[in-house]
Amino acid sequence: MGHPMFAYDEKATEAIFAYCRERLAMDPVPLDYGGLFEIPVDEVAGLITQDGRPVEEVLDFFERALAPAVVSIDAPTFLAFIPNSPTKNSLLFDMVVACSGLNGTSWLEAAGVVTAENQALDFLAQRAGLPEGSGGAFVSGGSMGNLASLTVARDVGRARHPELAPHDVRIAISADAHASVGKALHVIGVEALEVPTPDHRFTVEALRAALAADPNPSSVVAIVATAGTTNAGIVDDLEGLGQYARANDLWFHVDGAYGGAAMLAPSHREVFAGLRHADSFVVDPHKWLFAPLDCAALLYRNPTIARTVLAQQAGYLDILHVADDEDYEWNPSDFAIHLSRRARGLPFWFSLVTYGVGAYESAIERGIELATLTERLVRESDHLEMVRPASLSIALFRRPGWSEERYNAWSLQLLRDQVAFVTPTKWEGETIARFAFLHPDTDETVIRAVLESMRD
């Protein structure tokens, strides 16, 4: 008789499946209350016991006492930060990944997983205009993708410039680069050349000016551009910066964690044409490509370089690197700072294959349309004004006269009333309002209700 924790329990299985069916059938997904919900802490304190509790009892407690204390990031009324709007098929296949015990560490262990994930990565690489042979792996998020890419950029830069001391190499970034870029540079011990961007867009002209004013421009070995800033949806000068990088033998990394997905939108393909110059590129399916958390696609123009820098070596791992044909030695563990990893790219792959590219294109276009609609409604209003034109699926606007405290109170009241989850942001030192649209089912009536709630 086997260990009880590994025995199939039909009653527990049905209870879990019933909960999942009910959740998947919700239309729309309820917003719930997050930190505004009062959790019964006394009940939580006694949950863990020596002999365990019945599944149904714990599931009921979770549904009653814990789930409402989590704002549903996949609700069409979640308009804060960067939402997560997974398709139904991606959620279902995430269950398959979990129930099947699938991992995605190496070709030896998971050739089927790697084959499917690489098909999805190839699709993204082709849309980005990267050459044949590009590839990489799915990692947990843009932060880990940036860390891995910049580690490779650092080592390549050091190899190209042996005249520099290892700690002297620098990487050019803009003031609007994602916070994870600065943190990654801190972790890998590289200083940033922070390029001023008066209009918040990193351009080749700004880079040239910064280098001309710098006492040691030759120490810059890489450039980081952003394909859709998180706060405002601004796409940097990918073409200009990419051409400059190619001409000057600099590593060109593009952080497209949020906005890179808009390369699939027919209306914005030219905006992202410069992606073809990237040496490394990150785009998160768990953001605007409608996959579950946590999933980011990390791509390299030349994966062999990344493997040389990042692949882990150990006696027990030698077996992973013995294939005669390199095409059949594609270990996702070699392309980022990770080893063991779940098959996090499979839900995106399954969703893309089952729904088709056209469905993705139209869903992404819808997010852009909602931001454009918001801009029109704000400009037509008599109590609001745009901070800057809407960009990608993000709209920044203000209620003149409101303080930071007023914005915060307004945000919390919208959540209490279950109207929407909208959080303020900072722009040039001012507290303002911000919409981030990803879910194609976000309704115009919600937008109008939130804007009208700012009248008083």
N, C-alpha and C positions, 0 to 999 in steps of 0.2 A: 504494500500500500504506500502510495507516494505522499510527499509532504503536502499538508492541507492547503498551503498557500499556492500550490501549482495544480490543484485539482479544478476541473471545470465545474462551475456552479451555475446551473441553468437559471435558477431563480435570480441570482445576482446579475447575470448577463441580461436577462429580460428587463430587469429594473433599470439598468444603465441604458440599454437600447431604447426603452420607452422614454426616458428623459431626453436622450439625443433626438429621437423622432419629434418630440414635442418642441424642442428648441429649434430644430431645423425647419419645422412647419410654421414658426412664428413669422407673420407678415403684417406689419414690419417688426423687426426685432425691437423689443422695448429698450429704452435708454437706461433705466435703473439709476441708482443714486450715488454710487461710489462712497466717498468718505462722509456724505451727509446721512447715510443710513446707520442707525445705531446697532452695532453688533452686540449680541448678548455674551459678553466676555466671561461671565461665570460659567455658562454652558460650554464655551470653548475650552476652558481650563480643565474640565474633567473628561474630555473626549478620549484621550489616550489611556488605555487600561492594559493590564497584563494579558487578558484573554480576548481583547478585541470586542467589536460591536457588530451587530447585523448590518449588512450592506444597505438594506432599505432604510434603516434608522439613520445612518450617517448621510445617505443621499438626501433624505428628507430634510435633515439639518442643513446641509449645504444649500439646498434650494430655498429654504425658508430664511436662513440666518446669514449666509455668506454671499450667495450669488447677487442679491440686491445691492450689496455693498461694493459692487464692481460695475463701473459705467461700461456699457456694452460698446466697445470700440467699433463694432461692425454695424451699429445702428445707423440708418440713413440720417438721423438727426445728430450724429456725432460729427461736429464741424470744427473741433479744436485740434491743436497739435498737428500730427499727420495721422489720419484715421487708418483703420485696417478693415477692408471690406472683402472678405473672402467669398468666392463663389460657392454655391451649394456643393458642386462636384468636388471642389478642392477640399472642403470640409469633410465630405464623405471619404475621400481617399486618404486624408490625414488619419482617419480611423483605421483604414486598411494598413497604413504604414505602422501604426502603433500595434494593432492586433497581430500583425505578421512578424513582429520582432525584426523588422528590416533595419539594417545599418548601411552606411554608405562610406565606409572608411577606405576600402581598397578594391582593386579589380579582382583579386583573388577571392575575397569574401563576398563581393557584391557586384559582380559583373552586370547583372540585370539592372540593378539600380543605376550604376554608372552609365550604362547605355542610354537609359531613358533620360537621366539628368543631363547627359551631354547633348542629347537631341534638343532639349530646351535651351541649353547654353549656346549651342550652334545657332539656333533661331535668333537669339538676342544678339549674338555677335554679327550675324549677317545684317540685321536691321540697323546695327550701329555702324555698319560699313567696314568692320574689321576684316583683315585678310583671312583666307582659308588657313586653317591650322591654329587659329586663335582658340583659346579655351581656358578653363579654370575650374572652379568649384562653387557650390552653394555653401555659404557661411551663415552665421546667425543673424547678421545685420550689417548695415553700412559701416558702423564703427569698426567691426572686426575686418571688414573688407578694406577699409582705409588703412588700418594698421598693417595688414599683410602687404598691401600694395606699396606703401611708403617704406616698409622694411626692404622690399626688393629695390625700390628706387634709390634708397640710401646706399645699398651695397653696390649697385651698378654704378652709381655716381662715384663712389670711392675707387672702383676699379678703373673707371675712365680717367680719373684725376689722381694718379699716384703721387703727384707733387704736393697734394694737400694732406695735412694731418687728418686722420679719420674723423676727429671731432669738429673739423673746420667746414665740412660740407654743409650746405644750407639748401632749403627748399622754399621756393616762392609760392606764397598763398595770398589770398585777398583777406581783407578785414571781415568779409561776409562769409568766409568758409565755415563749414559746419564745425561745431565745437570739437567733434571727434577727431578732426584733422589736427588741430593744435595738441590735443591729448596724445594722439599717435606720435607726433614729433617729439613730445616730451618723453614718451616711453622709449623711443628708439635713440634718444640722445642727439637729436638734430635741431638746430635753431631754424627759425622761420625768417625769411625776408617777407615781412608783411607789406603788401603793396597797397597804398591808399587808393580807394575807389570812390570818388566823390558822388557818383550816381549809383553806387552799390553794385556795379557791374565790372568785373575784372576784364580788362581789355589788353590787347597787345601794346597799345600806346601807353597805358598805365605801367605795364611791365617795363617797357623800354625806359620810361622816365625814372622809375625806381632804380633800375640797374645803372643808369647814367649818373644818378646821384649817390650811388653806393661806393664806398672806398674799395670793396673787394668783390666785384660782380662775378669774377671767375669761380668763386666758391659756390655759386648757385648751380645745382646739378639736376634739378627737377622743378616742374611747375604743376600746381594743383588747381584745376578749374572746377567750377560747380555747374552742373546741368540742372538748374532749378533749385535755388536756395530755399531752405526750409521755411524761413520766415516770410518771404515775399514771392517765391516762384521765379526769381530772376535767373536767366540763362546767361552764363558768361560768354565771352567772345571765343567760342570753341575753335572756330576756324583760324582766327588770327593767332591765338596762343598755340594752337596745334602746329601751324606752319612754322612759327618761331622755334618751337621745340625741335621739330624735325631739322630745321636749318642749322641749329646750334647744338645738336647732339645732346639734348636734355630729355630726361624721362618726362612724359606727359601723362599725368593721372587725372581722370575725370570722375568726380564724385557725383553720380546721378542717382543717389539712393532714392530720393523722392521723385525728382522731375524727369529722370532719364526715360521713364516709361512713355513719356509724351512723344518719343521718337516714333512710336507706333501710330500716332494721330496723323492722318493725312494732312491736316491743316498746319502741322508744325514740323514736318520732316526736314525742311530746309534749315530750320533753326538748329537742328541737331546734326547737320551734315559734317561738322568738324569732329564728331566722335571718331571718324575714320582715322584720325591721327593718334588716337590714344594708345599708349603703351599698356595702360591698365584702366579698367572701367568698372564701376560698381553701380548696380541698379537693384532695388529691393522689390521682388515680387510681392512681399507682404505689405507693401504700400500700394502703389497704383497699378499693380498687375494682379490684384485680387486673389492672393494666396494667403493661407493662414500664417500667423506668426510661428516660428521665426525663420525668415528666408531671405537671403540676399544673394544675388548672382555676382560673382567676382570673375572678371575676364581679363586675360592677358593677351597682348598681341603675340608674344613669344613665350608660351608656357614653359619651355625648357629653361629659360632664365629663372623664372619664378621657382621651378622645382629645384634648381641648383641651390638657391638661397634658402628655401623653406622646408624641403623634405627632411624628415627626422630619420636619423640613423641609429640603429641599435642591433645587437645580435639577433634578437627575436623578430626584428623587422626585415632582415635580409631577404627572407622568402618573398616579400612583396615586390622585390626589384630584380627578379631573375628572368623575366620574360625576354625571349629573343626579339620579338617584334614590339617596338616601343608603342605602337598603336594599342596594344593589348596590355599595357602596363600603366593605365591611367588611374592613378590613385588620388582621389580627391584630398586625401590627407597631405599630399605633397604641395598643395598650392595655397595654403593659408596657415595660420598659427593655430593648428588643431591637429588632433589625431582621430580619436573616436568621434563619430558624428552620426546623428540620425539622418535618414534619407529625406532631408528637408526639402529637396527640390522636386520630389515626386508629386505632391499635391498640385503644384503649379503645372508640371508637365501634363498630368492627367486632365486638368481643367482646360489647358490650352488645346490639347488634342481633341477633347470631347466637344468643346464649344466652338472651336475654330478661331482663326485670326481675326475674321471680320467682327465677331462679337467683342473681342478685346478692343479693336479700333473704335468701335462705336461707343463702348463704355467709357473709354478714355476721353473721347471727344465730348461726351456729356459733362464730365467734370469741368472742362474748359468752358463749355457753354454756360454752366451754372455760375462760374466766376464772372463771365461777361454779363450775364443777366443781373447779378448783384450790382455790378458797376452801374448799369443803366438805372436800376431802381434807386440806388443811392443818389445819383446825379439828378434824378427826378424828384427826390424828396426835398422837403423844406427844413429838415432838422439834422441832416447828416451830410458829410462830404467825404470824397475819396482822398486817401493819403497819397496814393500813386495809382496809375492804371493797373487793373487786374492783370496778373501774369500767370500763365498756365492755369491751375485750378485754385489759385489763392487770391483773395480780395482783402485789402487793407483799407479800413475806413474809420472815421472818428465821429463822435458826438461832441461838437464844440462846447466847451464849458465843463465837461465832465472831468473829475479827478480820478486818480488811480483807485481810490476807495469806492467811488461810484461805479466804475467798471467792474470791480471785483464783486460788489453786491449784486449788480445786474446779472453777472455770470452765474452766481450761485442761485439767484431766484429763478432763472431759466431752467436750471437743473432741478430745483425743487418742484417746479411746475411741470417738469417732464416735457418742456417745449423743445429744448435742444441743449447740447453741451457745446458752449461757445466760450472760449477763454480769451482774455485780453493778451496783448503782447506789447513789447517795447519797440518803438521805431524812432531812431535818432533822439533817444532819451524821453520820448513822450509815450504815455500809455494810450493805446488805441485798441480798436476791435479788429478781429481777424476771422475770416472764414477760410477753411481748407476743405475743398470738395474732392471726394474720391468716389463715393457711392453713387452709381447712376440713378438710383431710385430716390434720391433726395428731392423732395417736392418743392415747387415754387411757393406754395402756401407757407411752408416752414420758414423760408427766407423772408417772406413778407412779414410774418408774425414776429420774427426776431428783430427786424428793422423797425417795425412799429413799436415794439416794446422799449425802444430807446427814445421815444418821443418825450416822455415825462422826465 
